[in-house]
Amino acid sequence: MIRHAKYKFRLYVAGGTPNSAQAMANLKMICRTHLPERHEIEIVDVFREPKRALAESIFMTPTLVKLSPSPVRTILGTLSQTETVLQALDLQPVPA
C-alpha cells in the first residue's frame, strides 16, 4: 500500500438505479474510512455520457476504475464486499 498517495477513482453508474446508489455509498464509505482527505472521486453517469462510456470500454455498471496510484484497477459491482475491494485496490495487505 502506498501510504501517502492521493487515490483517484472514476465510478461509472447508470443514473439512480439501486446498484449505482449502493456503489456510490460504499465507495464513499471506503474512502472516508481508509483514505480520509487522500481521495478524489469522479462519477460518470452512462445515461448522460453514453459515448464516453463506450469510448472508455465501459459496458456494465456500476464499474469502479482506480486511476492512481498505479496500477490501474477495475472493479465491477456494488463494492459491498469491503475486504475484497480493499485488497483489489491495494489498500490492505493480502492475508498470508
Residue pairs with C-beta under 8 A, 6 or more apart in sequence:
1 90
1 91
1 92
1 93
2 69
2 90
4 38
5 38
5 68
5 69
6 38
6 39
6 40
6 68
6 69
7 31
7 35
7 38
7 39
7 40
7 66
7 68
7 69
7 89
8 39
8 40
8 42
8 66
8 67
8 68
9 27
9 31
9 39
9 40
9 41
9 42
9 64
9 65
9 66
9 67
10 41
10 42
10 43
10 44
10 64
10 65
10 67
11 23
11 24
11 27
11 41
11 42
11 43
11 44
11 62
11 63
11 64
11 65
12 44
12 46
12 53
12 56
12 58
12 61
12 62
12 63
12 64
12 65
13 20
13 23
13 24
13 43
13 44
13 45
13 46
13 61
13 62
14 20
14 45
14 46
14 47
14 61
14 62
15 45
15 47
17 61
19 61
19 62
19 77
19 78
20 61
20 62
22 62
22 78
22 79
22 80
23 62
23 64
23 77
23 78
23 79
24 43
24 62
26 78
26 79
26 80
26 82
26 85
27 41
27 64
27 79
28 41
30 79
30 82
30 85
30 86
30 91
31 39
31 41
34 86
34 91
34 92
35 91
44 52
44 53
44 58
46 52
46 53
46 58
46 61
53 59
60 76
62 76
62 77
62 78
62 79
63 74
63 75
63 76
64 74
64 75
64 76
64 79
65 72
65 73
65 74
66 72
66 73
66 74
66 75
66 89
73 88
73 89
73 90
75 85
75 88
75 89
79 85
83 92
86 92
87 94
